[in-house]
Amino acid sequence: MILGIETSCDETAAAVARADGSVLAEVVRSQVETHARYGGVVPELAGRRHIETIDQVVQEALTRAGIGPRELSAVAVTGGPGLIGALLVGVAYGKALAYALQIPLFPVNHLEGHLWAASLGAGPVALPFVALIASGGHTNLYHVKTWGGPELLGRTLDDAAGEAFDKAAKMLGLGYPGGPVIDRLAGAGGRRAFLACAGRGGWVPAGHRGRLGGEIAGRRQALRCA
């Protein structure tokens, strides 16, 4: 059994999985209420909330999985990228737990974790494949030829997708997080309004080692007249 710990940004999460990728339990603690008043994630507050909740989250994940700590064979924890203060909480907890249980500790790249998650529970994804990661801090396009060695094809040159949603929502006074509320309003919008206000965006040659570059900030500004 492997315990996974994630504290890279504003959610404290833990999961228990078998070596074959089947997930026995997962627990996520959101910090939306903590950061909503600021319109975005405050790194210092995120780290403090992780400290307050990480032990509860891990214990709940083990309970849901129906196992005790001594039944774990390894601990995996997000080692980056992410907010340094938030990452330190998860890494320190994972190190202490692995040391106490005398089991291996595996650092996991946050972005590669997104790619690997596609194989959890449903079996491995057939290689090779192209994957788009669109999160709060990263919007990257990868060509995955082998596990453990994704090739970065391109990334956004300004905002990440989630970042753009949050900034746009704050600009329009819609609250935080911005994605759900903008998605809901977009469903009630008109096609003519979208066409009239479509800003710059899409993937274009970035001129750096042949990679593509994406621009999203123009979409955020287009919301002013949508």
N, C-alpha and C positions, 0 to 999 in steps of 0.2 A: 504494500500500500504506500502511496506517495501523497504527502501533504503539500499542496501548493499555496503560497502566500503572495498576495498582490497589494502593494501600497504605493503605487507610482504617482498617484495624483490625489483625487478627492474621494475615493471609495476604498474602504477596507474590505478585502475579500479573502476567503480561504476555501479550498476545495480538497476533497479526498478522491483519488482515482487509483484504479488498478494499473498495472504495467501495460495492459492491452489497450488503455485509453478509455475504458468505461468509467464514467463518473458516478461515484456513490453518493456524494453530497456536495453542495456548494452553498455558501453563505455570503451575502454582500450587504455592507452597511453604507448607505448613502450619506453624504454630507451636504445635500442640497440646502437644507434649512440653515446650516452654518454660513454658507457663502452667498445665499440669495440676496441679502441686504447690500452686498458689495457689487453685485452684477458679474461676478466671476470668482475664480478660486484664489483665495489668499493663502500662499504657501505656508506661512507660519501657523495659521489656524488649522490647515490640513494636517500638518505634522502632529499637532497637539491632539486632534481628534483621533488620529491613528493610535497614538499612545493610549488613549482612553478606552478604545474598543477592540484592539487587536486580539487580546487574550480571550475576550468573550466570543469573538468571531471564530477563532480557531477551535475553542472548546465546543461551540455549537456545531461546527462542521464535523468534528469527531463524533459527537453524540448522534447526529443525523445519520452518519455512516455506520453507526453501531459498533465502533471499535474504540480501543483505548490507545494512548500514545505509544505504548510498548509494542503495538502491532504495526507501527509504521516502519518502513524499510528505508525511507529517504525523505528529505525535505527539499522542495524547490521554491525559490523566492526570486521575485523580480529584482534584478540588479541595476536596471537602467534601460533606456533613458526614462527620465521623469523628474519630479521635484526632489532635489537632493535631501531635504529634511524629511519628506515623506518616505523616500526610499530607505533612508537610514533606519527608520522604525522597523520596517519589515525585515531588512537584512539583519539587524541586531537581534530581533526576536527569533528569526530562523536559525541564526548561528547558535544562540543560546540553547534552543530546543534540540538541534542536531547534536550539539556537544553533550547535553545532558543524557540523550538517548544513545549516544555513540553510534550515530548513523550518518551517511553521507549528506552533504549539503550541496545543492546545485544552483548556481546563479543562472537566471534566465533573462535573455534579452527581451524586453517588453514588446518590441515590434515583431520579433520572430515568434513570440508567444501568440500574437494575433493570428499568424499564419498557421501555426500548429493546432490552434483551437478548432480549426475547420475539420480536423480528423477525430476529435474527441467524441466518443459515443457512436458515431456513424461509420467508423472504419477509416483507414487512411485515404486521403485524396490521391488520385492517380497523378503521377509525375510525367512530364512537366506540366506546370500550369501558371497562369498569370493571375496575380492577386492585387486587389486595391484595398489598402488600409485607409479608412476615413474615420478619424477619431478627433477628440478634442484638441490634441496637440500635434498630430501628424496626418498628412494626406500623401501617401506614398504608393507608387506603382512598382510591383516586383515581378520578376520572372524567376520562378522557383524550379530549378532543374534537379536539385538534390536537397534532401532535408539537411538543414544546418548551413546551407550556403546560398541564400536568396540573393539574386542580382537586382540591385536597385536600378530600375529603368527611368524613374523620374519622381519628382516631388513638387509640391507647390512652392512657389518662390516668395509668397507673402504669408497669408493666413492659412492655417489648417481649416478643414471644413467645419469642425465643431467650434473652433475659435471664431470663425466668421459669423456663425449663427448667434453666438453669445454676444458678440460686439454689436451686431445688427439689432438684436432684441434690446440691448441696453440703450442704443441710440434712439430707438423708437418707444422706449418706456414700457416694454412688454414683459419685463421680469426675467428671472434666471431659473433654470437653464433656457436658452433661447430656441433650441431645436424643436422641442415639442409644440411650443406655442406658434412658431412660424409655420411649421408643417400644418397645423390645424387651420391657420388663417389662409394658407396657400390653397388648401382644399376648397375654400369658399371663394377664391379669387377668379378673375376672368382672364381668358387667354390674351385678349387685346392689351390688358395692362402689363402682362408679362413681356409681350413682344415690344411694347413701347419703352420699357425700362431695362431691358436686358443689358447688363454691363459687360465688361471684358471678362473672359473666363475661358477655360479649356486648357488642353495640353499643347504646348508649342516647343520647338527646339530650344534648348536652354544654352547650347554652346559650351557645355562643360562635359568633356569626355563622352560626347554623343548622347547624353541623357536628355530626357524630356523635362520641361518645367511647366508647372501649372500656375494659373493666376485666379484667385478667388475673391480678393478684396473688391474687385469691380462689382461683383454680385451684391456684396454688402451695401455698397453705395447706391446701387440701383433700387434698393428697398425704400429709399427716401421718396421716390416718386411712384412706387407701386400702389 
